[in-house]
Amino acid sequence: MYGGLMSGKKRKYFINNWRKVKDLPDELIPQLEFEDVLEKSWSLVPNKNIIIRCENRDTGRVKEFSFQREKACVNRIESMQDTHDITICTDEIIGIVANFGDELDESDFN
């Protein structure tokens, strides 16, 4: 059976308030300054080592994933890199996964 249906318990419903968050004015949303990123005055949740944000190139929908293990993150990136723009955040870096496909050849690096 699916989820908690075997135990006879009904899943708790969590209301989705994304529109309320989207409509908030910029002044109410804390912004991370460039200097803060350079000085690394931020840190991830202790049990999460990597966060990736994936934006679908066709629909514009965004999904975020957090990982404890690097291998799980690599698998997710490999499965989504052809269809999504991916941003990676660790305690050390914030970067973008570039997917150049066939656009580049070896002479571009010499």
N, CA, C and O atoms as a GROMACS GRO file, in nm:
protein
  440
    1MET      N    1   0.082  -0.119   0.000
    1MET     CA    2   0.000   0.000   0.000
    1MET      C    3   0.086   0.125   0.000
    1MET      O    4   0.208   0.118   0.020
    2TYR      N    5   0.025   0.233  -0.021
    2TYR     CA    6   0.095   0.362  -0.033
    2TYR      C    7   0.098   0.436   0.100
    2TYR      O    8  -0.003   0.448   0.169
    3GLY      N    9   0.218   0.486   0.134
    3GLY     CA   10   0.233   0.573   0.250
    3GLY      C   11   0.180   0.514   0.378
    3GLY      O   12   0.208   0.398   0.410
    4GLY      N   13   0.103   0.592   0.453
    4GLY     CA   14   0.051   0.550   0.582
    4GLY      C   15  -0.086   0.484   0.572
    4GLY      O   16  -0.152   0.466   0.674
    5LEU      N   17  -0.129   0.448   0.453
    5LEU     CA   18  -0.262   0.392   0.438
    5LEU      C   19  -0.275   0.253   0.500
    5LEU      O   20  -0.384   0.215   0.542
    6MET      N   21  -0.168   0.178   0.506
    6MET     CA   22  -0.174   0.045   0.565
    6MET      C   23  -0.200   0.053   0.715
    6MET      O   24  -0.268  -0.033   0.771
    7SER      N   25  -0.148   0.154   0.779
    7SER     CA   26  -0.164   0.163   0.924
    7SER      C   27  -0.299   0.223   0.962
    7SER      O   28  -0.331   0.230   1.080
    8GLY      N   29  -0.378   0.265   0.866
    8GLY     CA   30  -0.509   0.322   0.894
    8GLY      C   31  -0.505   0.470   0.928
    8GLY      O   32  -0.609   0.529   0.957
    9LYS      N   33  -0.386   0.530   0.926
    9LYS     CA   34  -0.374   0.672   0.958
    9LYS      C   35  -0.385   0.756   0.832
    9LYS      O   36  -0.332   0.719   0.727
   10LYS      N   37  -0.453   0.866   0.843
   10LYS     CA   38  -0.465   0.957   0.731
   10LYS      C   39  -0.347   1.055   0.736
   10LYS      O   40  -0.311   1.104   0.843
   11ARG      N   41  -0.288   1.082   0.621
   11ARG     CA   42  -0.177   1.177   0.615
   11ARG      C   43  -0.223   1.318   0.650
   11ARG      O   44  -0.332   1.361   0.611
   12LYS      N   45  -0.140   1.388   0.724
   12LYS     CA   46  -0.170   1.525   0.760
   12LYS      C   47  -0.156   1.614   0.636
   12LYS      O   48  -0.060   1.600   0.561
   13TYR      N   49  -0.250   1.703   0.616
   13TYR     CA   50  -0.247   1.793   0.502
   13TYR      C   51  -0.176   1.922   0.541
   13TYR      O   52  -0.211   1.987   0.640
   14PHE      N   53  -0.077   1.958   0.465
   14PHE     CA   54  -0.005   2.084   0.484
   14PHE      C   55  -0.044   2.177   0.372
   14PHE      O   56  -0.019   2.148   0.255
   15ILE      N   57  -0.104   2.289   0.406
   15ILE     CA   58  -0.149   2.384   0.306
   15ILE      C   59  -0.029   2.445   0.234
   15ILE      O   60   0.074   2.473   0.296
   16ASN      N   61  -0.042   2.466   0.106
   16ASN     CA   62   0.064   2.524   0.025
   16ASN      C   63   0.040   2.673   0.012
   16ASN      O   64  -0.056   2.715  -0.053
   17ASN      N   65   0.126   2.754   0.072
   17ASN     CA   66   0.110   2.900   0.073
   17ASN      C   67   0.209   2.971  -0.020
   17ASN      O   68   0.249   3.083   0.009
   18TRP      N   69   0.248   2.909  -0.128
   18TRP     CA   70   0.350   2.968  -0.213
   18TRP      C   71   0.308   3.103  -0.270
   18TRP      O   72   0.392   3.191  -0.287
   19ARG      N   73   0.181   3.121  -0.299
   19ARG     CA   74   0.136   3.250  -0.354
   19ARG      C   75   0.155   3.363  -0.254
   19ARG      O   76   0.194   3.474  -0.291
   20LYS      N   77   0.128   3.335  -0.126
   20LYS     CA   78   0.148   3.436  -0.022
   20LYS      C   79   0.295   3.474  -0.012
   20LYS      O   80   0.328   3.592   0.003
   21VAL      N   81   0.382   3.376  -0.020
   21VAL     CA   82   0.526   3.403  -0.014
   21VAL      C   83   0.569   3.479  -0.139
   21VAL      O   84   0.646   3.574  -0.129
   22LYS      N   85   0.520   3.438  -0.255
   22LYS     CA   86   0.557   3.503  -0.382
   22LYS      C   87   0.515   3.649  -0.383
   22LYS      O   88   0.585   3.733  -0.439
   23ASP      N   89   0.402   3.680  -0.322
   23ASP     CA   90   0.349   3.816  -0.324
   23ASP      C   91   0.409   3.907  -0.216
   23ASP      O   92   0.376   4.026  -0.211
   24LEU      N   93   0.495   3.853  -0.131
   24LEU     CA   94   0.558   3.937  -0.028
   24LEU      C   95   0.646   4.044  -0.093
   24LEU      O   96   0.711   4.017  -0.194
   25PRO      N   97   0.648   4.164  -0.037
   25PRO     CA   98   0.738   4.266  -0.090
   25PRO      C   99   0.884   4.230  -0.062
   25PRO      O  100   0.914   4.162   0.037
   26ASP      N  101   0.974   4.275  -0.149
   26ASP     CA  102   1.116   4.244  -0.136
   26ASP      C  103   1.174   4.286  -0.001
   26ASP      O  104   1.268   4.223   0.049
   27GLU      N  105   1.118   4.391   0.059
   27GLU     CA  106   1.172   4.440   0.186
   27GLU      C  107   1.156   4.338   0.298
   27GLU      O  108   1.232   4.340   0.395
   28LEU      N  109   1.059   4.249   0.287
   28LEU     CA  110   1.034   4.150   0.392
   28LEU      C  111   1.116   4.022   0.375
   28LEU      O  112   1.116   3.937   0.464
   29ILE      N  113   1.184   4.008   0.263
   29ILE     CA  114   1.262   3.889   0.237
   29ILE      C  115   1.410   3.922   0.256
   29ILE      O  116   1.464   4.008   0.186
   30PRO      N  117   1.476   3.855   0.351
   30PRO     CA  118   1.618   3.885   0.374
   30PRO      C  119   1.701   3.854   0.250
   30PRO      O  120   1.685   3.749   0.188
   31GLN      N  121   1.789   3.944   0.217
   31GLN     CA  122   1.875   3.927   0.100
   31GLN      C  123   2.018   3.897   0.146
   31GLN      O  124   2.065   3.952   0.245
   32LEU      N  125   2.085   3.810   0.073
   32LEU     CA  126   2.224   3.776   0.102
   32LEU      C  127   2.313   3.865   0.018
   32LEU      O  128   2.312   3.859  -0.105
   33GLU      N  129   2.391   3.947   0.085
   33GLU     CA  130   2.480   4.041   0.016
   33GLU      C  131   2.601   3.968  -0.040
   33GLU      O  132   2.640   3.863   0.011
   34PHE      N  133   2.660   4.023  -0.145
   34PHE     CA  134   2.777   3.965  -0.210
   34PHE      C  135   2.891   3.948  -0.110
   34PHE      O  136   2.960   3.846  -0.110
   35GLU      N  137   2.912   4.049  -0.027
   35GLU     CA  138   3.020   4.043   0.072
   35GLU      C  139   2.997   3.929   0.171
   35GLU      O  140   3.093   3.866   0.215
   36ASP      N  141   2.871   3.902   0.207
   36ASP     CA  142   2.841   3.793   0.298
   36ASP      C  143   2.878   3.659   0.237
   36ASP      O  144   2.926   3.569   0.306
   37VAL      N  145   2.856   3.646   0.106
   37VAL     CA  146   2.892   3.523   0.038
   37VAL      C  147   3.044   3.508   0.036
   37VAL      O  148   3.096   3.400   0.063
   38LEU      N  149   3.115   3.616   0.004
   38LEU     CA  150   3.260   3.610   0.001
   38LEU      C  151   3.320   3.579   0.138
   38LEU      O  152   3.415   3.502   0.148
   39GLU      N  153   3.264   3.638   0.242
   39GLU     CA  154   3.316   3.616   0.377
   39GLU      C  155   3.260   3.490   0.440
   39GLU      O  156   3.298   3.453   0.551
   40LYS      N  157   3.168   3.423   0.368
   40LYS     CA  158   3.102   3.301   0.415
   40LYS      C  159   3.040   3.322   0.552
   40LYS      O  160   3.067   3.246   0.646
   41SER      N  161   2.957   3.424   0.563
   41SER     CA  162   2.888   3.449   0.688
   41SER      C  163   2.753   3.376   0.689
   41SER      O  164   2.659   3.423   0.753
   42TRP      N  165   2.744   3.265   0.622
   42TRP     CA  166   2.625   3.182   0.617
   42TRP      C  167   2.672   3.038   0.630
   42TRP      O  168   2.790   3.010   0.606
   43SER      N  169   2.585   2.949   0.666
   43SER     CA  170   2.619   2.807   0.669
   43SER      C  171   2.492   2.725   0.648
   43SER      O  172   2.380   2.771   0.673
   44LEU      N  173   2.512   2.605   0.601
   44LEU     CA  174   2.400   2.515   0.575
   44LEU      C  175   2.356   2.450   0.705
   44LEU      O  176   2.426   2.453   0.806
   45VAL      N  177   2.239   2.390   0.701
   45VAL     CA  178   2.190   2.312   0.814
   45VAL      C  179   2.294   2.203   0.842
   45VAL      O  180   2.343   2.141   0.748
   46PRO      N  181   2.328   2.178   0.967
   46PRO     CA  182   2.439   2.086   0.998
   46PRO      C  183   2.432   1.948   0.933
   46PRO      O  184   2.536   1.896   0.893
   47ASN      N  185   2.315   1.888   0.920
   47ASN     CA  186   2.310   1.753   0.864
   47ASN      C  187   2.295   1.752   0.712
   47ASN      O  188   2.281   1.645   0.652
   48LYS      N  189   2.296   1.867   0.648
   48LYS     CA  190   2.288   1.874   0.502
   48LYS      C  191   2.418   1.937   0.450
   48LYS      O  192   2.458   2.045   0.493
   49ASN      N  193   2.483   1.867   0.356
   49ASN     CA  194   2.610   1.915   0.305
   49ASN      C  195   2.598   1.988   0.172
   49ASN      O  196   2.681   2.073   0.140
   50ILE      N  197   2.496   1.953   0.094
   50ILE     CA  198   2.481   2.009  -0.040
   50ILE      C  199   2.333   2.041  -0.064
   50ILE      O  200   2.245   1.962  -0.030
   51ILE      N  201   2.309   2.157  -0.124
   51ILE     CA  202   2.174   2.193  -0.168
   51ILE      C  203   2.184   2.225  -0.317
   51ILE      O  204   2.274   2.298  -0.360
   52ILE      N  205   2.092   2.172  -0.396
   52ILE     CA  206   2.087   2.208  -0.538
   52ILE      C  207   1.949   2.264  -0.570
   52ILE      O  208   1.848   2.221  -0.515
   53ARG      N  209   1.950   2.360  -0.660
   53ARG     CA  210   1.826   2.420  -0.709
   53ARG      C  211   1.821   2.395  -0.859
   53ARG      O  212   1.913   2.430  -0.931
   54CYS      N  213   1.712   2.333  -0.905
   54CYS     CA  214   1.698   2.294  -1.045
   54CYS      C  215   1.578   2.367  -1.106
   54CYS      O  216   1.466   2.355  -1.058
   55GLU      N  217   1.605   2.443  -1.212
   55GLU     CA  218   1.497   2.514  -1.282
   55GLU      C  219   1.477   2.450  -1.418
   55GLU      O  220   1.569   2.444  -1.500
   56ASN      N  221   1.355   2.401  -1.443
   56ASN     CA  222   1.323   2.338  -1.569
   56ASN      C  223   1.331   2.442  -1.680
   56ASN      O  224   1.268   2.548  -1.671
   57ARG      N  225   1.407   2.412  -1.784
   57ARG     CA  226   1.427   2.508  -1.894
   57ARG      C  227   1.299   2.531  -1.975
   57ARG      O  228   1.281   2.639  -2.032
   58ASP      N  229   1.210   2.433  -1.980
   58ASP     CA  230   1.087   2.446  -2.058
   58ASP      C  231   0.976   2.514  -1.980
   58ASP      O  232   0.909   2.604  -2.033
   59THR      N  233   0.954   2.474  -1.857
   59THR     CA  234   0.840   2.524  -1.781
   59THR      C  235   0.874   2.635  -1.683
   59THR      O  236   0.786   2.711  -1.642
   60GLY      N  237   1.002   2.646  -1.645
   60GLY     CA  238   1.042   2.746  -1.547
   60GLY      C  239   1.016   2.704  -1.403
   60GLY      O  240   1.044   2.781  -1.311
   61ARG      N  241   0.964   2.583  -1.382
   61ARG     CA  242   0.937   2.534  -1.246
   61ARG      C  243   1.068   2.506  -1.175
   61ARG      O  244   1.164   2.456  -1.236
   62VAL      N  245   1.073   2.538  -1.047
   62VAL     CA  246   1.194   2.522  -0.967
   62VAL      C  247   1.173   2.416  -0.862
   62VAL      O  248   1.070   2.411  -0.795
   63LYS      N  249   1.273   2.329  -0.846
   63LYS     CA  250   1.274   2.228  -0.740
   63LYS      C  251   1.407   2.243  -0.665
   63LYS      O  252   1.510   2.272  -0.725
   64GLU      N  253   1.401   2.222  -0.534
   64GLU     CA  254   1.523   2.226  -0.453
   64GLU      C  255   1.538   2.093  -0.382
   64GLU      O  256   1.441   2.033  -0.336
   65PHE      N  257   1.663   2.047  -0.374
   65PHE     CA  258   1.695   1.922  -0.309
   65PHE      C  259   1.812   1.943  -0.214
   65PHE      O  260   1.901   2.023  -0.243
   66SER      N  261   1.812   1.873  -0.102
   66SER     CA  262   1.926   1.879  -0.011
   66SER      C  263   1.978   1.738   0.010
   66SER      O  264   1.902   1.641   0.011
   67PHE      N  265   2.109   1.728   0.026
   67PHE     CA  266   2.174   1.598   0.033
   67PHE      C  267   2.275   1.594   0.146
   67PHE      O  268   2.338   1.694   0.180
   68GLN      N  269   2.290   1.475   0.204
   68GLN     CA  270   2.395   1.451   0.301
   68GLN      C  271   2.516   1.391   0.231
   68GLN      O  272   2.631   1.417   0.270
   69ARG      N  273   2.491   1.311   0.129
   69ARG     CA  274   2.600   1.241   0.060
   69ARG      C  275   2.620   1.296  -0.080
   69ARG      O  276   2.526   1.326  -0.152
   70GLU      N  277   2.747   1.308  -0.116
   70GLU     CA  278   2.784   1.362  -0.247
   70GLU      C  279   2.735   1.273  -0.361
   70GLU      O  280   2.693   1.324  -0.465
   71LYS      N  281   2.740   1.143  -0.343
   71LYS     CA  282   2.700   1.050  -0.448
   71LYS      C  283   2.552   1.069  -0.486
   71LYS      O  284   2.518   1.067  -0.604
   72ALA      N  285   2.467   1.089  -0.387
   72ALA     CA  286   2.325   1.112  -0.415
   72ALA      C  287   2.306   1.240  -0.494
   72ALA      O  288   2.222   1.247  -0.584
   73CYS      N  289   2.383   1.342  -0.460
   73CYS     CA  290   2.376   1.470  -0.532
   73CYS      C  291   2.421   1.453  -0.677
   73CYS      O  292   2.357   1.504  -0.769
   74VAL      N  293   2.532   1.383  -0.697
   74VAL     CA  294   2.583   1.360  -0.832
   74VAL      C  295   2.480   1.286  -0.916
   74VAL      O  296   2.458   1.320  -1.032
   75ASN      N  297   2.417   1.185  -0.859
   75ASN     CA  298   2.314   1.110  -0.933
   75ASN      C  299   2.199   1.201  -0.974
   75ASN      O  300   2.151   1.192  -1.087
   76ARG      N  301   2.155   1.289  -0.884
   76ARG     CA  302   2.043   1.381  -0.914
   76ARG      C  303   2.085   1.477  -1.025
   76ARG      O  304   2.008   1.501  -1.118
   77ILE      N  305   2.204   1.532  -1.016
   77ILE     CA  306   2.252   1.626  -1.118
   77ILE      C  307   2.260   1.558  -1.254
   77ILE      O  308   2.216   1.614  -1.354
   78GLU      N  309   2.315   1.438  -1.257
   78GLU     CA  310   2.326   1.366  -1.384
   78GLU      C  311   2.189   1.339  -1.446
   78GLU      O  312   2.175   1.340  -1.568
   79SER      N  313   2.090   1.314  -1.363
   79SER     CA  314   1.957   1.284  -1.417
   79SER      C  315   1.884   1.410  -1.463
   79SER      O  316   1.790   1.400  -1.542
   80MET      N  317   1.925   1.528  -1.417
   80MET     CA  318   1.850   1.650  -1.448
   80MET      C  319   1.928   1.750  -1.535
   80MET      O  320   1.870   1.849  -1.579
   81GLN      N  321   2.056   1.727  -1.560
   81GLN     CA  322   2.137   1.828  -1.624
   81GLN      C  323   2.097   1.858  -1.769
   81GLN      O  324   2.125   1.967  -1.818
   82ASP      N  325   2.033   1.765  -1.836
   82ASP     CA  326   1.993   1.789  -1.975
   82ASP      C  327   1.867   1.873  -1.987
   82ASP      O  328   1.842   1.932  -2.092
   83THR      N  329   1.786   1.880  -1.882
   83THR     CA  330   1.658   1.949  -1.889
   83THR      C  331   1.645   2.066  -1.792
   83THR      O  332   1.548   2.141  -1.799
   84HIS      N  333   1.741   2.082  -1.701
   84HIS     CA  334   1.731   2.184  -1.596
   84HIS      C  335   1.859   2.268  -1.586
   84HIS      O  336   1.969   2.220  -1.616
   85ASP      N  337   1.842   2.393  -1.545
   85ASP     CA  338   1.955   2.477  -1.505
   85ASP      C  339   1.975   2.450  -1.356
   85ASP      O  340   1.880   2.461  -1.278
   86ILE      N  341   2.097   2.416  -1.316
   86ILE     CA  342   2.122   2.369  -1.181
   86ILE      C  343   2.222   2.461  -1.110
   86ILE      O  344   2.328   2.492  -1.163
   87THR      N  345   2.185   2.503  -0.988
   87THR     CA  346   2.273   2.580  -0.901
   87THR      C  347   2.305   2.494  -0.780
   87THR      O  348   2.216   2.433  -0.721
   88ILE      N  349   2.434   2.489  -0.743
   88ILE     CA  350   2.479   2.407  -0.630
   88ILE      C  351   2.527   2.498  -0.519
   88ILE      O  352   2.595   2.598  -0.544
   89CYS      N  353   2.492   2.463  -0.396
   89CYS     CA  354   2.537   2.538  -0.280
   89CYS      C  355   2.594   2.440  -0.177
   89CYS      O  356   2.526   2.347  -0.136
   90THR      N  357   2.719   2.463  -0.137
   90THR     CA  358   2.778   2.387  -0.027
   90THR      C  359   2.828   2.490   0.074
   90THR      O  360   2.811   2.610   0.055
   91ASP      N  361   2.889   2.442   0.181
   91ASP     CA  362   2.946   2.535   0.278
   91ASP      C  363   3.064   2.612   0.219
   91ASP      O  364   3.101   2.717   0.271
   92GLU      N  365   3.121   2.561   0.112
   92GLU     CA  366   3.240   2.623   0.054
   92GLU      C  367   3.211   2.709  -0.070
   92GLU      O  368   3.277   2.810  -0.091
   93ILE      N  369   3.114   2.669  -0.150
   93ILE     CA  370   3.092   2.737  -0.278
   93ILE      C  371   2.944   2.752  -0.310
   93ILE      O  372   2.858   2.685  -0.253
   94ILE      N  373   2.916   2.842  -0.402
   94ILE     CA  374   2.789   2.849  -0.473
   94ILE      C  375   2.826   2.849  -0.620
   94ILE      O  376   2.901   2.936  -0.664
   95GLY      N  377   2.775   2.754  -0.697
   95GLY     CA  378   2.816   2.743  -0.836
   95GLY      C  379   2.702   2.698  -0.925
   95GLY      O  380   2.593   2.664  -0.877
   96ILE      N  381   2.728   2.698  -1.055
   96ILE     CA  382   2.629   2.661  -1.156
   96ILE      C  383   2.682   2.543  -1.235
   96ILE      O  384   2.800   2.541  -1.271
   97VAL      N  385   2.597   2.446  -1.262
   97VAL     CA  386   2.633   2.333  -1.347
   97VAL      C  387   2.608   2.376  -1.491
   97VAL      O  388   2.495   2.402  -1.530
   98ALA      N  389   2.715   2.382  -1.569
   98ALA     CA  390   2.703   2.423  -1.709
   98ALA      C  391   2.689   2.298  -1.795
   98ALA      O  392   2.762   2.201  -1.777
   99ASN      N  393   2.596   2.302  -1.887
   99ASN     CA  394   2.574   2.191  -1.980
   99ASN      C  395   2.592   2.246  -2.120
   99ASN      O  396   2.500   2.303  -2.178
  100PHE      N  397   2.712   2.228  -2.175
  100PHE     CA  398   2.743   2.283  -2.305
  100PHE      C  399   2.709   2.186  -2.418
  100PHE      O  400   2.700   2.227  -2.534
  101GLY      N  401   2.691   2.060  -2.385
  101GLY     CA  402   2.655   1.961  -2.487
  101GLY      C  403   2.757   1.956  -2.597
  101GLY      O  404   2.877   1.944  -2.572
  102ASP      N  405   2.710   1.966  -2.720
  102ASP     CA  406   2.798   1.959  -2.837
  102ASP      C  407   2.848   2.096  -2.880
  102ASP      O  408   2.913   2.108  -2.984
  103GLU      N  409   2.819   2.200  -2.804
  103GLU     CA  410   2.856   2.335  -2.843
  103GLU      C  411   3.006   2.360  -2.841
  103GLU      O  412   3.056   2.444  -2.915
  104LEU      N  413   3.078   2.287  -2.755
  104LEU     CA  414   3.221   2.306  -2.740
  104LEU      C  415   3.297   2.185  -2.793
  104LEU      O  416   3.248   2.073  -2.788
  105ASP      N  417   3.417   2.211  -2.843
  105ASP     CA  418   3.506   2.101  -2.875
  105ASP      C  419   3.639   2.124  -2.807
  105ASP      O  420   3.658   2.225  -2.740
  106GLU      N  421   3.730   2.032  -2.823
  106GLU     CA  422   3.857   2.038  -2.749
  106GLU      C  423   3.936   2.165  -2.780
  106GLU      O  424   4.009   2.213  -2.694
  107SER      N  425   3.924   2.219  -2.900
  107SER     CA  426   4.000   2.339  -2.937
  107SER      C  427   3.957   2.461  -2.858
  107SER      O  428   4.033   2.558  -2.850
  108ASP      N  429   3.837   2.460  -2.800
  108ASP     CA  430   3.790   2.573  -2.720
  108ASP      C  431   3.868   2.588  -2.591
  108ASP      O  432   3.866   2.695  -2.530
  109PHE      N  433   3.938   2.483  -2.548
  109PHE     CA  434   4.010   2.488  -2.421
  109PHE      C  435   4.160   2.510  -2.441
  109PHE      O  436   4.234   2.515  -2.343
  110ASN      N  437   4.206   2.522  -2.563
  110ASN     CA  438   4.349   2.542  -2.590
  110ASN      C  439   4.380   2.687  -2.620
  110ASN      O  440   4.496   2.721  -2.645
   0.00000   0.00000   0.00000
